[in-house]
């Protein structure tokens, strides 16, 4: 891997200082209407995700049963062969 030049080190240092300045700006507190809207949006997203991924639980259950069966077969085979 090539050694970093001084030029790239200076660029990285400048980028860090700009982001540090941006983080230090005071953030105004959101109003009550903004908080309610964001909470409503969050609840809506959770509901959508629950609908989209309702099949995941059944798939995970099926995978666990298959893995357990394979593990059992491997243990039985190791006892029979060994």
PDB file as gemmi writes it, atoms N, CA and C in Angstrom:
CRYST1    1.000    1.000    1.000  90.00  90.00  90.00 P 1                      
ATOM      1  N   UNK A   1       0.842  -1.166   0.000  1.00  0.00           N  
ATOM      2  CA  UNK A   1       0.000   0.000   0.000  1.00  0.00           C  
ATOM      3  C   UNK A   1       0.891   1.233   0.000  1.00  0.00           C  
ATOM      4  N   UNK A   2       0.521   2.193  -0.823  1.00  0.00           N  
ATOM      5  CA  UNK A   2       1.337   3.386  -0.979  1.00  0.00           C  
ATOM      6  C   UNK A   2       1.229   4.288   0.239  1.00  0.00           C  
ATOM      7  N   UNK A   3       2.327   4.992   0.504  1.00  0.00           N  
ATOM      8  CA  UNK A   3       2.358   5.918   1.623  1.00  0.00           C  
ATOM      9  C   UNK A   3       1.573   7.175   1.258  1.00  0.00           C  
ATOM     10  N   UNK A   4       0.823   7.707   2.197  1.00  0.00           N  
ATOM     11  CA  UNK A   4       0.036   8.906   1.941  1.00  0.00           C  
ATOM     12  C   UNK A   4       0.960  10.114   1.845  1.00  0.00           C  
ATOM     13  N   UNK A   5       0.661  10.963   0.895  1.00  0.00           N  
ATOM     14  CA  UNK A   5       1.479  12.156   0.739  1.00  0.00           C  
ATOM     15  C   UNK A   5       1.015  13.233   1.712  1.00  0.00           C  
ATOM     16  N   UNK A   6       1.802  14.260   1.840  1.00  0.00           N  
ATOM     17  CA  UNK A   6       1.448  15.354   2.749  1.00  0.00           C  
ATOM     18  C   UNK A   6       0.197  16.081   2.263  1.00  0.00           C  
ATOM     19  N   UNK A   7       0.044  16.135   0.941  1.00  0.00           N  
ATOM     20  CA  UNK A   7      -1.101  16.833   0.374  1.00  0.00           C  
ATOM     21  C   UNK A   7      -2.409  16.177   0.832  1.00  0.00           C  
ATOM     22  N   UNK A   8      -2.484  14.856   0.779  1.00  0.00           N  
ATOM     23  CA  UNK A   8      -3.715  14.183   1.195  1.00  0.00           C  
ATOM     24  C   UNK A   8      -3.926  14.316   2.701  1.00  0.00           C  
ATOM     25  N   UNK A   9      -2.846  14.326   3.469  1.00  0.00           N  
ATOM     26  CA  UNK A   9      -2.985  14.505   4.915  1.00  0.00           C  
ATOM     27  C   UNK A   9      -3.559  15.886   5.225  1.00  0.00           C  
ATOM     28  N   UNK A  10      -3.133  16.905   4.480  1.00  0.00           N  
ATOM     29  CA  UNK A  10      -3.647  18.251   4.699  1.00  0.00           C  
ATOM     30  C   UNK A  10      -5.120  18.334   4.337  1.00  0.00           C  
ATOM     31  N   UNK A  11      -5.512  17.665   3.255  1.00  0.00           N  
ATOM     32  CA  UNK A  11      -6.915  17.675   2.847  1.00  0.00           C  
ATOM     33  C   UNK A  11      -7.792  17.023   3.905  1.00  0.00           C  
ATOM     34  N   UNK A  12      -7.330  15.914   4.444  1.00  0.00           N  
ATOM     35  CA  UNK A  12      -8.102  15.221   5.469  1.00  0.00           C  
ATOM     36  C   UNK A  12      -8.243  16.109   6.689  1.00  0.00           C  
ATOM     37  N   UNK A  13      -7.169  16.803   7.058  1.00  0.00           N  
ATOM     38  CA  UNK A  13      -7.220  17.693   8.205  1.00  0.00           C  
ATOM     39  C   UNK A  13      -8.205  18.829   7.997  1.00  0.00           C  
ATOM     40  N   UNK A  14      -8.261  19.378   6.784  1.00  0.00           N  
ATOM     41  CA  UNK A  14      -9.202  20.457   6.497  1.00  0.00           C  
ATOM     42  C   UNK A  14     -10.629  19.968   6.572  1.00  0.00           C  
ATOM     43  N   UNK A  15     -10.890  18.782   6.049  1.00  0.00           N  
ATOM     44  CA  UNK A  15     -12.244  18.242   6.073  1.00  0.00           C  
ATOM     45  C   UNK A  15     -12.717  18.023   7.501  1.00  0.00           C  
ATOM     46  N   UNK A  16     -11.844  17.566   8.337  1.00  0.00           N  
ATOM     47  CA  UNK A  16     -12.210  17.315   9.731  1.00  0.00           C  
ATOM     48  C   UNK A  16     -12.541  18.622  10.443  1.00  0.00           C  
ATOM     49  N   UNK A  17     -11.766  19.667  10.174  1.00  0.00           N  
ATOM     50  CA  UNK A  17     -11.998  20.922  10.870  1.00  0.00           C  
ATOM     51  C   UNK A  17     -13.325  21.545  10.438  1.00  0.00           C  
ATOM     52  N   UNK A  18     -13.703  21.402   9.179  1.00  0.00           N  
ATOM     53  CA  UNK A  18     -14.977  21.949   8.704  1.00  0.00           C  
ATOM     54  C   UNK A  18     -16.124  21.198   9.360  1.00  0.00           C  
ATOM     55  N   UNK A  19     -16.031  19.877   9.441  1.00  0.00           N  
ATOM     56  CA  UNK A  19     -17.117  19.112  10.056  1.00  0.00           C  
ATOM     57  C   UNK A  19     -17.202  19.401  11.549  1.00  0.00           C  
ATOM     58  N   UNK A  20     -16.069  19.661  12.187  1.00  0.00           N  
ATOM     59  CA  UNK A  20     -16.087  19.986  13.608  1.00  0.00           C  
ATOM     60  C   UNK A  20     -16.780  21.325  13.840  1.00  0.00           C  
ATOM     61  N   UNK A  21     -16.588  22.269  12.933  1.00  0.00           N  
ATOM     62  CA  UNK A  21     -17.234  23.571  13.057  1.00  0.00           C  
ATOM     63  C   UNK A  21     -18.735  23.423  12.866  1.00  0.00           C  
ATOM     64  N   UNK A  22     -19.144  22.606  11.923  1.00  0.00           N  
ATOM     65  CA  UNK A  22     -20.566  22.417  11.664  1.00  0.00           C  
ATOM     66  C   UNK A  22     -21.268  21.779  12.860  1.00  0.00           C  
ATOM     67  N   UNK A  23     -20.596  20.920  13.562  1.00  0.00           N  
ATOM     68  CA  UNK A  23     -21.200  20.247  14.698  1.00  0.00           C  
ATOM     69  C   UNK A  23     -21.365  21.184  15.895  1.00  0.00           C  
ATOM     70  N   UNK A  24     -20.599  22.227  15.964  1.00  0.00           N  
ATOM     71  CA  UNK A  24     -20.627  23.130  17.118  1.00  0.00           C  
ATOM     72  C   UNK A  24     -21.753  24.147  17.037  1.00  0.00           C  
ATOM     73  N   UNK A  25     -22.439  24.250  15.902  1.00  0.00           N  
ATOM     74  CA  UNK A  25     -23.520  25.212  15.775  1.00  0.00           C  
ATOM     75  C   UNK A  25     -24.665  24.830  16.697  1.00  0.00           C  
ATOM     76  N   UNK A  26     -25.256  25.793  17.355  1.00  0.00           N  
ATOM     77  CA  UNK A  26     -26.383  25.466  18.243  1.00  0.00           C  
ATOM     78  C   UNK A  26     -27.592  25.044  17.424  1.00  0.00           C  
ATOM     79  N   UNK A  27     -28.277  24.044  17.913  1.00  0.00           N  
ATOM     80  CA  UNK A  27     -29.458  23.531  17.241  1.00  0.00           C  
ATOM     81  C   UNK A  27     -30.674  24.023  18.001  1.00  0.00           C  
ATOM     82  N   UNK A  28     -31.597  24.612  17.274  1.00  0.00           N  
ATOM     83  CA  UNK A  28     -32.806  25.107  17.935  1.00  0.00           C  
ATOM     84  C   UNK A  28     -33.725  23.928  18.233  1.00  0.00           C  
ATOM     85  N   UNK A  29     -34.436  24.025  19.320  1.00  0.00           N  
ATOM     86  CA  UNK A  29     -35.342  22.947  19.721  1.00  0.00           C  
ATOM     87  C   UNK A  29     -36.550  22.937  18.789  1.00  0.00           C  
ATOM     88  N   UNK A  30     -36.967  21.753  18.327  1.00  0.00           N  
ATOM     89  CA  UNK A  30     -38.118  21.692  17.440  1.00  0.00           C  
ATOM     90  C   UNK A  30     -39.398  22.001  18.198  1.00  0.00           C  
ATOM     91  N   UNK A  31     -40.337  22.585  17.497  1.00  0.00           N  
ATOM     92  CA  UNK A  31     -41.616  22.926  18.110  1.00  0.00           C  
ATOM     93  C   UNK A  31     -42.447  21.683  18.331  1.00  0.00           C  
ATOM     94  N   UNK A  32     -43.544  21.816  19.073  1.00  0.00           N  
ATOM     95  CA  UNK A  32     -44.389  20.660  19.371  1.00  0.00           C  
ATOM     96  C   UNK A  32     -45.017  20.054  18.118  1.00  0.00           C  
ATOM     97  N   UNK A  33     -45.314  20.868  17.103  1.00  0.00           N  
ATOM     98  CA  UNK A  33     -45.923  20.323  15.885  1.00  0.00           C  
ATOM     99  C   UNK A  33     -44.924  19.494  15.109  1.00  0.00           C  
ATOM    100  N   UNK A  34     -43.673  19.919  15.102  1.00  0.00           N  
ATOM    101  CA  UNK A  34     -42.630  19.171  14.401  1.00  0.00           C  
ATOM    102  C   UNK A  34     -42.410  17.826  15.083  1.00  0.00           C  
ATOM    103  N   UNK A  35     -42.416  17.815  16.404  1.00  0.00           N  
ATOM    104  CA  UNK A  35     -42.220  16.571  17.141  1.00  0.00           C  
ATOM    105  C   UNK A  35     -43.360  15.599  16.871  1.00  0.00           C  
ATOM    106  N   UNK A  36     -44.588  16.105  16.821  1.00  0.00           N  
ATOM    107  CA  UNK A  36     -45.739  15.241  16.543  1.00  0.00           C  
ATOM    108  C   UNK A  36     -45.673  14.671  15.139  1.00  0.00           C  
ATOM    109  N   UNK A  37     -45.262  15.496  14.176  1.00  0.00           N  
ATOM    110  CA  UNK A  37     -45.155  15.040  12.791  1.00  0.00           C  
ATOM    111  C   UNK A  37     -44.087  13.965  12.653  1.00  0.00           C  
ATOM    112  N   UNK A  38     -42.950  14.164  13.291  1.00  0.00           N  
ATOM    113  CA  UNK A  38     -41.882  13.174  13.193  1.00  0.00           C  
ATOM    114  C   UNK A  38     -42.281  11.876  13.876  1.00  0.00           C  
ATOM    115  N   UNK A  39     -43.009  11.977  14.976  1.00  0.00           N  
ATOM    116  CA  UNK A  39     -43.477  10.770  15.669  1.00  0.00           C  
ATOM    117  C   UNK A  39     -44.481  10.022  14.795  1.00  0.00           C  
ATOM    118  N   UNK A  40     -45.357  10.743  14.137  1.00  0.00           N  
ATOM    119  CA  UNK A  40     -46.345  10.114  13.254  1.00  0.00           C  
ATOM    120  C   UNK A  40     -45.656   9.432  12.085  1.00  0.00           C  
ATOM    121  N   UNK A  41     -44.641  10.087  11.525  1.00  0.00           N  
ATOM    122  CA  UNK A  41     -43.899   9.489  10.419  1.00  0.00           C  
ATOM    123  C   UNK A  41     -43.160   8.236  10.862  1.00  0.00           C  
ATOM    124  N   UNK A  42     -42.601   8.273  12.059  1.00  0.00           N  
ATOM    125  CA  UNK A  42     -41.878   7.106  12.568  1.00  0.00           C  
ATOM    126  C   UNK A  42     -42.826   5.935  12.770  1.00  0.00           C  
ATOM    127  N   UNK A  43     -44.009   6.195  13.317  1.00  0.00           N  
ATOM    128  CA  UNK A  43     -44.984   5.125  13.516  1.00  0.00           C  
ATOM    129  C   UNK A  43     -45.447   4.553  12.177  1.00  0.00           C  
ATOM    130  N   UNK A  44     -45.586   5.430  11.192  1.00  0.00           N  
ATOM    131  CA  UNK A  44     -46.008   4.994   9.863  1.00  0.00           C  
ATOM    132  C   UNK A  44     -44.952   4.082   9.233  1.00  0.00           C  
ATOM    133  N   UNK A  45     -43.684   4.445   9.401  1.00  0.00           N  
ATOM    134  CA  UNK A  45     -42.599   3.631   8.850  1.00  0.00           C  
ATOM    135  C   UNK A  45     -42.544   2.267   9.512  1.00  0.00           C  
ATOM    136  N   UNK A  46     -42.749   2.224  10.823  1.00  0.00           N  
ATOM    137  CA  UNK A  46     -42.727   0.952  11.545  1.00  0.00           C  
ATOM    138  C   UNK A  46     -43.851   0.059  11.047  1.00  0.00           C  
ATOM    139  N   UNK A  47     -45.024   0.638  10.828  1.00  0.00           N  
ATOM    140  CA  UNK A  47     -46.163  -0.135  10.336  1.00  0.00           C  
ATOM    141  C   UNK A  47     -45.880  -0.677   8.941  1.00  0.00           C  
ATOM    142  N   UNK A  48     -45.258   0.131   8.093  1.00  0.00           N  
ATOM    143  CA  UNK A  48     -44.936  -0.309   6.742  1.00  0.00           C  
ATOM    144  C   UNK A  48     -43.904  -1.432   6.780  1.00  0.00           C  
ATOM    145  N   UNK A  49     -42.906  -1.308   7.651  1.00  0.00           N  
ATOM    146  CA  UNK A  49     -41.889  -2.345   7.743  1.00  0.00           C  
ATOM    147  C   UNK A  49     -42.489  -3.651   8.245  1.00  0.00           C  
ATOM    148  N   UNK A  50     -43.427  -3.564   9.185  1.00  0.00           N  
ATOM    149  CA  UNK A  50     -44.067  -4.770   9.701  1.00  0.00           C  
ATOM    150  C   UNK A  50     -44.831  -5.483   8.590  1.00  0.00           C  
ATOM    151  N   UNK A  51     -45.463  -4.732   7.731  1.00  0.00           N  
ATOM    152  CA  UNK A  51     -46.176  -5.342   6.612  1.00  0.00           C  
ATOM    153  C   UNK A  51     -45.230  -5.947   5.591  1.00  0.00           C  
ATOM    154  N   UNK A  52     -44.133  -5.261   5.318  1.00  0.00           N  
ATOM    155  CA  UNK A  52     -43.197  -5.730   4.305  1.00  0.00           C  
ATOM    156  C   UNK A  52     -42.423  -6.972   4.750  1.00  0.00           C  
ATOM    157  N   UNK A  53     -42.126  -7.096   6.032  1.00  0.00           N  
ATOM    158  CA  UNK A  53     -41.272  -8.167   6.509  1.00  0.00           C  
ATOM    159  C   UNK A  53     -42.003  -9.192   7.367  1.00  0.00           C  
ATOM    160  N   UNK A  54     -43.304  -9.348   7.181  1.00  0.00           N  
ATOM    161  CA  UNK A  54     -44.053 -10.305   7.992  1.00  0.00           C  
ATOM    162  C   UNK A  54     -43.654 -11.741   7.704  1.00  0.00           C  
ATOM    163  N   UNK A  55     -43.102 -12.006   6.535  1.00  0.00           N  
ATOM    164  CA  UNK A  55     -42.671 -13.350   6.167  1.00  0.00           C  
ATOM    165  C   UNK A  55     -41.327 -13.718   6.786  1.00  0.00           C  
ATOM    166  N   UNK A  56     -40.588 -12.774   7.288  1.00  0.00           N  
ATOM    167  CA  UNK A  56     -39.237 -13.025   7.792  1.00  0.00           C  
ATOM    168  C   UNK A  56     -39.258 -13.970   8.984  1.00  0.00           C  
ATOM    169  N   UNK A  57     -40.211 -13.813   9.893  1.00  0.00           N  
ATOM    170  CA  UNK A  57     -40.279 -14.669  11.078  1.00  0.00           C  
ATOM    171  C   UNK A  57     -40.468 -16.123  10.675  1.00  0.00           C  
ATOM    172  N   UNK A  58     -41.350 -16.380   9.735  1.00  0.00           N  
ATOM    173  CA  UNK A  58     -41.573 -17.762   9.302  1.00  0.00           C  
ATOM    174  C   UNK A  58     -40.341 -18.314   8.593  1.00  0.00           C  
ATOM    175  N   UNK A  59     -39.658 -17.486   7.824  1.00  0.00           N  
ATOM    176  CA  UNK A  59     -38.435 -17.934   7.151  1.00  0.00           C  
ATOM    177  C   UNK A  59     -37.343 -18.268   8.161  1.00  0.00           C  
ATOM    178  N   UNK A  60     -37.192 -17.434   9.187  1.00  0.00           N  
ATOM    179  CA  UNK A  60     -36.181 -17.699  10.213  1.00  0.00           C  
ATOM    180  C   UNK A  60     -36.488 -18.984  10.976  1.00  0.00           C  
ATOM    181  N   UNK A  61     -37.759 -19.202  11.233  1.00  0.00           N  
ATOM    182  CA  UNK A  61     -38.167 -20.423  11.922  1.00  0.00           C  
ATOM    183  C   UNK A  61     -37.834 -21.647  11.072  1.00  0.00           C  
ATOM    184  N   UNK A  62     -38.121 -21.562   9.780  1.00  0.00           N  
ATOM    185  CA  UNK A  62     -37.824 -22.661   8.858  1.00  0.00           C  
ATOM    186  C   UNK A  62     -36.316 -22.920   8.788  1.00  0.00           C  
ATOM    187  N   UNK A  63     -35.525 -21.882   8.745  1.00  0.00           N  
ATOM    188  CA  UNK A  63     -34.065 -22.027   8.696  1.00  0.00           C  
ATOM    189  C   UNK A  63     -33.548 -22.678   9.977  1.00  0.00           C  
ATOM    190  N   UNK A  64     -34.092 -22.282  11.128  1.00  0.00           N  
ATOM    191  CA  UNK A  64     -33.655 -22.855  12.402  1.00  0.00           C  
ATOM    192  C   UNK A  64     -33.982 -24.344  12.467  1.00  0.00           C  
ATOM    193  N   UNK A  65     -35.166 -24.727  12.002  1.00  0.00           N  
ATOM    194  CA  UNK A  65     -35.542 -26.144  12.002  1.00  0.00           C  
ATOM    195  C   UNK A  65     -34.620 -26.930  11.071  1.00  0.00           C  
ATOM    196  N   UNK A  66     -34.338 -26.390   9.905  1.00  0.00           N  
ATOM    197  CA  UNK A  66     -33.447 -27.058   8.952  1.00  0.00           C  
ATOM    198  C   UNK A  66     -32.036 -27.197   9.519  1.00  0.00           C  
ATOM    199  N   UNK A  67     -31.531 -26.143  10.161  1.00  0.00           N  
ATOM    200  CA  UNK A  67     -30.190 -26.191  10.748  1.00  0.00           C  
ATOM    201  C   UNK A  67     -30.127 -27.217  11.872  1.00  0.00           C  
ATOM    202  N   UNK A  68     -31.165 -27.259  12.710  1.00  0.00           N  
ATOM    203  CA  UNK A  68     -31.209 -28.243  13.793  1.00  0.00           C  
ATOM    204  C   UNK A  68     -31.242 -29.665  13.259  1.00  0.00           C  
ATOM    205  N   UNK A  69     -32.012 -29.882  12.210  1.00  0.00           N  
ATOM    206  CA  UNK A  69     -32.086 -31.210  11.594  1.00  0.00           C  
ATOM    207  C   UNK A  69     -30.735 -31.619  11.027  1.00  0.00           C  
ATOM    208  N   UNK A  70     -30.091 -30.717  10.330  1.00  0.00           N  
ATOM    209  CA  UNK A  70     -28.767 -31.031   9.749  1.00  0.00           C  
ATOM    210  C   UNK A  70     -27.744 -31.325  10.843  1.00  0.00           C  
ATOM    211  N   UNK A  71     -27.783 -30.542  11.917  1.00  0.00           N  
ATOM    212  CA  UNK A  71     -26.851 -30.768  13.011  1.00  0.00           C  
ATOM    213  C   UNK A  71     -27.091 -32.137  13.634  1.00  0.00           C  
ATOM    214  N   UNK A  72     -28.347 -32.498  13.802  1.00  0.00           N  
ATOM    215  CA  UNK A  72     -28.681 -33.818  14.358  1.00  0.00           C  
ATOM    216  C   UNK A  72     -28.187 -34.929  13.447  1.00  0.00           C  
ATOM    217  N   UNK A  73     -28.377 -34.778  12.148  1.00  0.00           N  
ATOM    218  CA  UNK A  73     -27.910 -35.793  11.191  1.00  0.00           C  
ATOM    219  C   UNK A  73     -26.395 -35.910  11.253  1.00  0.00           C  
ATOM    220  N   UNK A  74     -25.690 -34.798  11.352  1.00  0.00           N  
ATOM    221  CA  UNK A  74     -24.232 -34.841  11.433  1.00  0.00           C  
ATOM    222  C   UNK A  74     -23.768 -35.551  12.695  1.00  0.00           C  
ATOM    223  N   UNK A  75     -24.417 -35.282  13.809  1.00  0.00           N  
ATOM    224  CA  UNK A  75     -24.030 -35.950  15.069  1.00  0.00           C  
ATOM    225  C   UNK A  75     -24.279 -37.444  14.973  1.00  0.00           C  
ATOM    226  N   UNK A  76     -25.427 -37.850  14.446  1.00  0.00           N  
ATOM    227  CA  UNK A  76     -25.731 -39.280  14.294  1.00  0.00           C  
ATOM    228  C   UNK A  76     -24.726 -39.931  13.363  1.00  0.00           C  
ATOM    229  N   UNK A  77     -24.400 -39.284  12.247  1.00  0.00           N  
ATOM    230  CA  UNK A  77     -23.421 -39.853  11.318  1.00  0.00           C  
ATOM    231  C   UNK A  77     -22.032 -39.975  11.958  1.00  0.00           C  
ATOM    232  N   UNK A  78     -21.644 -39.001  12.768  1.00  0.00           N  
ATOM    233  CA  UNK A  78     -20.334 -39.087  13.411  1.00  0.00           C  
ATOM    234  C   UNK A  78     -20.289 -40.243  14.403  1.00  0.00           C  
ATOM    235  N   UNK A  79     -21.404 -40.540  15.066  1.00  0.00           N  
ATOM    236  CA  UNK A  79     -21.446 -41.677  15.991  1.00  0.00           C  
ATOM    237  C   UNK A  79     -21.458 -43.006  15.250  1.00  0.00           C  
ATOM    238  N   UNK A  80     -22.145 -43.089  14.114  1.00  0.00           N  
ATOM    239  CA  UNK A  80     -22.234 -44.320  13.342  1.00  0.00           C  
ATOM    240  C   UNK A  80     -20.901 -44.602  12.637  1.00  0.00           C  
ATOM    241  N   UNK A  81     -20.323 -43.612  12.014  1.00  0.00           N  
ATOM    242  CA  UNK A  81     -19.086 -43.811  11.246  1.00  0.00           C  
ATOM    243  C   UNK A  81     -17.879 -43.931  12.191  1.00  0.00           C  
ATOM    244  N   UNK A  82     -17.808 -43.131  13.188  1.00  0.00           N  
ATOM    245  CA  UNK A  82     -16.629 -43.063  14.057  1.00  0.00           C  
ATOM    246  C   UNK A  82     -16.661 -44.081  15.070  1.00  0.00           C  
TER     247      UNK A  82                                                      
END                                                                             
